[in-house]
């Protein structure tokens, strides 16, 4: 396979009729890409402000806005959502928004579809220090900004191409994960564009949509949650490779998925801060993780520190508990922070508590994960004034800020949050409040 094309050359390195993306039967060529980038680029060049938020669900439209922003000398900010209330709260981080969703914000909001086409002019080169800004939940609950240089993003694709490049040549790329978070951004935007693979502009939500892609071999970018929902009664298309991330893939799901996909699932381990760190292939039960050759893990305190060219400041302390074997591979044993993953969504318990405490009448709150059967949901323990204790009103108020899966399903009203002898919250007692056997 040819070497990956750096992002700064995406608009100049391919034939005009090269297929960049598709949506159903509609194909988008390199010539279409240049025209669509030009109309956003021409408008952005006239606008003040350096940082522009990209809120687009269609991945082709997202790519056009990404390239226009970078060539215009601006910094793309990827909030990871299109929720108006949360964008209003994050507005200090950008000067305007490019979106195909109507948004009532005090900053400029432009829908690319409303811009007129202009004659194609030469694009300004992308600045050498350019990058993108993403957000991730921190342990405090405040969304943390993560800056990724284009050099690091290109380097990450070089690693992936070295590992899987020959295997996925001539594939079409489809995905059940959003490109507005780093995993989807890396594998549904960066990877196909760099390797010249046609990518699906739409996201797949149901197995029936996946089955409809039967005309070309596929590289499927998935998650454990979607793989659990595969329907063995459907006729599978041809898969060259299937990649999963954003949550741990259990052995049963991997085994059942392999039987239908006719290929073992490859899994990626990484974080928004670090990019990819390791991978494993589910061709056997409970495979160990293989670090990418360029990643270095070192013990630090009671955890692990990781160094990599993909990390902006080169070094990050991991929140996961790792156990290394003699050959350098490792197992994941759990997490040390207050971030939980539910249906592959990274949920900050601290942020939910912060949102609850902002509601009238709530004096204190603790949020914990509750496991019922094989499902994880959230439980909220709340200290509230009696006259304001209304769970339904609280749920409705939280919808403005949180995804549905992050809204607590179980509630307990208490006089005081239980604490242990050290004055810290007693997580054992909090769990016992939701014990159905008591």
C-alpha positions, 0 to 999 in steps of 0.5 A: 500500500502507498504511504499515508497521505498527510492531512495537509495534502488531502486537497492536492494529492489525488485524481479529481475522480477519486472517490472520497466518500459515499452516502447510499448510491451518491458518490463524492469525488476529489473534485467535489471535495475541493469545491465544497471545501472552497465555499466554506474556506472562502467565507471563513477567510473573511471571518475574525476569530481563530477557533471554530467549533465543528458540529456536523453529523455527516462525516463528509460535511465534517471533512469539508469543514475540517479542511476549510478551517485548517487551510483558512489558518483557523483551529478546528474545535470538536466539542463532540456533540451538537447540544445547544445548552452545552455549546452555550456553556463551552462558548468561551472555547470558540468564536463561531460554529459550523453546523447543519443544525439550527443553534441559538448561540450568541456567536456566529453559526454558519450552515455550510449548505447556505453558502454559495459556491465560488470559483476555486482558488489556490488554498493557503497551506496549512500552518506547520503548527496546526492542530485540532482541539477535542474534549474529554471528561476529566476527573473533576467533571469539567470537560478538558481540552485536548490539543492534537497536532496534525503531525501527531494525527498523521503519525498515528495513521502511519502506525495503523497503516503499518499494522493493517494497511495491506489488509484493508486496501481497496475496502470501503469504510463504514462505522457505527461510531461518531467521528466527533470523538477521537476514536471515530475521528481517527478511524472514520476520517483520518484513516480513510482520507489518508489511505485513499479509501472511500468512507461512508458519510452516514453513521450506521445505527442498526445491523440492517443498515450494515447488511445493505453494504454488500457491494464492496469489501468493508472495513467496519469501525464498531463498538462492543455495544453494536457488536452485541446487537448483531443479528445472526439471521441476517446475511453478512456482507464481506468484511476485510477487517473489523475494529472495535474500541471505546469500551472493553470487548468481552469474550462472548461478544467477540466469539459471537461476532466472529462467527457472523463477521467471518473474521476476528475482531481487532480491538484498540486501546487508547484515550483521547489524551494519548491516541492509540496505545495498544491493540489485540485480535480476538482470534482466541479467548481473552487475548493480551494487549500488544503495545504499539512499538513506539509506545513506552509504558513505565511504572509511576506511583501506584499506576503507569505512565505512558510516553508517545509521539502522539501525546502533545506533552509526550507523557500522561499518567494512565487511569487504568490498572495494567498488569504486564507479562514477561513478553511486554504484553498486558492485561487491563484490570480496571480503572482508578478514576471516576469515569465509567463507560456505559454503552461505550460512552465515557461518563463522568460521575463528577460532572453529573454530581456537579449538574445535580448540585446546580439544581434548586433544592439539592444540597448534596449528591453522589452518583455511582454505577449500578449493575443489574444483571448484565447492564450498568446504569447510574444511581443518584443519592440525593440530599434535598429539601422535602418540598423540592424532591421531584425525581422527574423534574430533576431528570428533565432538567438534566436532559439539557446538559447530559446524554440520556445514558448519563441521566441517573435511572435509580434514585435514593433520597437521604438525609445525609450522604454516608461517610466512613471513619476517615471522613470520605464518602462510603462507596460501600454504603452508597452501593448498599442503598441500591441493594435489592436483596436488603 
